[in-house]
Every structure is written in C-alpha cells, then in structure tokens.
Amino acid sequence: MNRVIILTLLAVLFLSNSSNMLLVAQIPFHHDPSVLKDPTGYKLRYGDRVRLSIRSEPDCDVEGTITNEGKIDVVHIGEILIVGKSINEAEKLIEKTYISEKIFARPKVNLRISKYVERVIFLTGSVNRKGPYTFPPEVEAMNIVEVIARAGGFSDIARKNKVYVTRTFYDERGNQKGSKTYEIDVESLSSGKTSKLKRFWIYPGDRIEVPERLL
C-alpha cells in the first residue's frame, strides 16, 4: 500500500514539474523581453498592400498600397485614411462611410493585408551575416542583442563593447531632420553586467556597425 502511495505522489510531482517546465518554456515565446510589439495588435502601415472586398458587391473589390498620406482608394468613396488602424477598425470605418454616404445600407467589408511593407535594418562590420535584416511584421523594435544573434552573432574579431548604431529622424511629413550615432556596449548587455542599460532597442531604418577589435 505504501508503495502505491509513493508511486502516486511521484507521478503527481512529475506531472506538476512537467507543467511548470512547459509554462516556463512558453513564457519567452509569448512575452519575449527582447522584442517590442503593439499590445493592441498590428496596425496598418504606410506601404502595406491591402485587398478590400464587400460582400455581394464584386464591383467594389480593390487592391492597392497604402499611400504616403496613409490612404487607400475605395470604390464609390475615394480615398480613406486607414494608416495606424487595426484591420477591424479600418473595416468599420469604411462600412460607416458607405452608410453615411448612403451608398450601401448594410455593407460587410473585408480587408486583408496581401503584402506587408518591408522594414529593414542594416548590419555592417564584424558580424557573421552582413546586410539587411527584415523585421517580422508584428515587431515594433528589437533588442540589439537579439538582432545581432539573428545575424549569426559576432565574428571572432568583433569589438563587442563598442558597437555603433546610427538612427535617422524624420518629421511628420517624412522629411529627414537629422541623425544620431549611439555607442553601445553589447558585450555588457549580453552578460547583464551593466546596471545603467538593460537593453537597447533597434528600430527599422537603424544601421548597426560592428568594428574590429584591436589585435
């Protein structure tokens, strides 16, 4: 009897530990601290290519790219500003516009992204994979440690404690205002030794240069 009880307790303990291990394994996937995402979901961006259709109205089907003004051209309505909105928000806006313009009484709009705009960063110098790296669509920013890891890591002669990140700034109209270069100690960030900076976020358009260390 005692043996049965002991075996039962061991089985419960194993299942409990297994569940905890699974939970721990899932946390980085769902809440990765090295990646910034919009908690409210994906928002339409300039340059996204979208397909628009209205149920039972095939003549209103259209596909186009969101313009630099953040708009798409909708049949019978004209241009509508949808950049910065979720898919659902854009669909509701178009439906309300059709109704307010007395074009359709109860339209059912379906909007889908056929191609996400590419948002890239550029890596040069002592990394194993130089050149552009494209951000996943849902990612707003990524820790520099993660970016370099995805670029195959540093080369053997990289100067890890002095990496340069150049960022260009733009005004609301998309005109370039200027740029700034940051010096980042990626080696300390990777090891967690630094107390001043836990992570450094990399945004689309940034350029990362990894110099060679002095031999």
C-alpha positions in Angstrom: 0.0 0.0 0.0 2.8 2.4 0.9 4.5 1.7 -2.3 1.3 2.6 -4.3 1.0 5.8 -2.4 4.6 6.7 -3.0 4.3 6.0 -6.7 1.2 8.0 -7.0 2.9 11.0 -5.3 5.8 10.7 -7.6 3.6 10.7 -10.6 1.7 13.8 -9.4 5.0 15.6 -8.7 6.4 14.7 -12.2 3.2 16.0 -13.9 3.3 19.2 -11.9 7.0 19.8 -12.7 6.4 19.0 -16.3 3.6 21.5 -16.4 5.8 24.1 -14.8 8.6 23.4 -17.3 6.2 23.7 -20.2 4.9 27.0 -18.8 8.4 28.4 -18.4 9.3 27.3 -21.9 6.2 29.1 -23.3 6.9 32.4 -21.5 9.7 33.6 -23.7 7.6 32.8 -26.8 4.6 34.8 -25.7 6.3 37.5 -23.7 9.8 37.8 -25.2 11.5 40.7 -23.4 13.9 41.2 -26.3 11.0 42.2 -28.7 8.6 45.1 -28.6 5.1 44.5 -30.0 2.0 46.6 -30.0 -0.2 45.1 -27.3 -3.3 46.1 -29.1 -2.3 44.2 -32.3 -1.0 45.0 -35.7 -1.7 48.5 -37.1 -1.7 49.3 -40.8 1.4 51.0 -42.0 2.5 53.2 -44.9 3.4 50.9 -47.8 1.3 47.9 -46.8 -0.6 46.3 -49.7 -4.2 45.5 -48.9 -7.2 43.8 -50.6 -10.7 45.2 -50.0 -13.9 43.5 -50.8 -17.6 44.0 -49.9 -19.9 41.0 -49.6 -22.3 40.7 -52.6 -20.6 43.7 -54.3 -17.9 42.2 -56.5 -17.5 45.5 -58.5 -16.1 47.1 -55.3 -13.2 44.7 -55.0 -9.9 46.6 -55.0 -6.3 46.0 -54.2 -3.8 48.8 -53.5 -0.9 50.1 -51.5 -1.4 52.5 -48.6 0.0 55.8 -49.8 2.5 58.1 -48.2 -0.6 60.0 -46.9 -1.8 56.8 -45.2 -4.8 56.3 -47.5 -6.4 53.8 -49.9 -8.8 54.4 -52.7 -12.2 52.9 -52.1 -14.8 52.4 -54.9 -17.6 55.0 -54.8 -16.0 56.8 -51.9 -12.5 57.8 -52.8 -9.5 58.0 -50.5 -9.9 57.0 -46.9 -7.2 57.4 -44.2 -6.6 54.0 -42.6 -2.9 54.0 -41.5 -2.4 53.4 -37.8 -5.7 51.5 -37.6 -6.2 47.8 -36.9 -7.8 45.7 -39.7 -11.1 45.7 -37.8 -11.0 49.5 -37.2 -10.4 50.1 -40.9 -13.3 47.8 -41.9 -15.7 49.5 -39.5 -14.6 53.0 -40.8 -15.2 52.0 -44.4 -18.6 50.5 -43.5 -19.7 53.6 -41.7 -18.6 55.8 -44.6 -20.6 53.7 -47.1 -23.6 54.1 -44.8 -23.2 57.8 -44.2 -22.7 58.5 -47.9 -26.0 56.5 -48.5 -24.2 54.1 -50.9 -24.9 50.9 -49.1 -27.4 50.2 -46.3 -25.6 47.4 -44.5 -22.2 46.8 -46.1 -20.0 44.0 -44.9 -16.4 45.0 -45.6 -13.5 42.5 -45.6 -9.9 44.0 -45.5 -6.8 41.8 -45.7 -3.1 42.5 -46.0 -1.7 40.9 -49.1 1.9 42.2 -48.5 3.5 43.8 -45.5 5.8 46.7 -46.1 9.4 45.7 -45.6 11.0 47.3 -42.6 14.7 46.7 -42.5 17.8 47.4 -40.5 21.4 47.2 -41.9 24.4 45.5 -40.3 28.0 46.1 -41.3 31.4 45.1 -40.0 32.2 42.1 -37.8 29.0 40.1 -37.9 28.6 36.8 -39.5 25.7 37.9 -41.7 26.1 41.4 -43.1 23.4 43.3 -45.0 19.7 44.0 -44.4 17.7 42.2 -41.8 13.9 42.4 -42.2 11.7 42.8 -39.1 8.8 40.5 -38.7 5.5 42.4 -39.4 4.3 42.5 -35.8 7.6 43.6 -34.3 8.0 47.3 -33.5 11.5 47.2 -32.1 14.1 44.6 -31.1 16.9 44.5 -28.5 20.3 44.9 -30.2 21.5 41.6 -28.6 18.7 39.7 -30.3 19.3 41.5 -33.6 23.0 40.5 -33.7 22.1 37.0 -32.6 19.7 36.7 -35.6 22.6 38.0 -37.8 24.6 34.9 -36.9 26.4 36.6 -34.0 29.6 38.5 -33.8 32.7 37.4 -35.8 35.8 36.2 -34.0 37.4 39.7 -34.3 34.4 41.8 -33.3 34.8 44.6 -30.8 31.7 43.7 -28.8 32.0 46.5 -26.3 31.8 49.4 -28.8 29.1 48.9 -31.4 27.7 51.9 -33.3 24.0 52.4 -34.1 23.1 55.3 -36.4 19.5 56.4 -36.4 17.8 58.8 -38.8 15.0 61.1 -37.6 12.1 62.3 -39.7 9.3 64.9 -39.3 5.6 64.2 -39.7 5.8 64.6 -43.4 8.6 62.1 -43.8 11.3 64.7 -44.4 14.7 63.9 -42.8 15.5 66.0 -39.8 18.9 64.6 -38.9 20.7 61.6 -37.5 22.4 60.4 -34.3 25.0 57.7 -33.6 25.0 55.8 -30.4 27.9 53.8 -28.9 26.6 50.6 -27.3 28.5 48.1 -25.1 26.7 44.9 -26.4 29.1 42.6 -24.5 27.9 44.0 -21.2 24.2 43.9 -22.3 24.6 40.3 -23.3 26.1 39.3 -19.9 23.8 41.5 -17.8 26.9 43.2 -16.2 25.7 46.7 -16.9 23.2 48.4 -14.5 22.6 51.6 -16.4 21.1 50.0 -19.5 19.3 46.7 -19.6 18.6 46.7 -23.3 19.0 49.0 -26.3 16.1 49.0 -28.8 16.8 48.8 -32.5 14.1 50.3 -34.8 13.5 49.9 -38.6 15.9 52.0 -40.6 18.7 51.8 -38.0 22.2 51.0 -39.1 24.5 48.8 -36.9 28.2 48.9 -37.4 30.4 46.4 -35.5 34.1 47.4 -35.7 37.0 45.0 -35.4 38.9 44.9 -32.1 42.5 45.9 -31.9 44.7 42.8 -32.0 
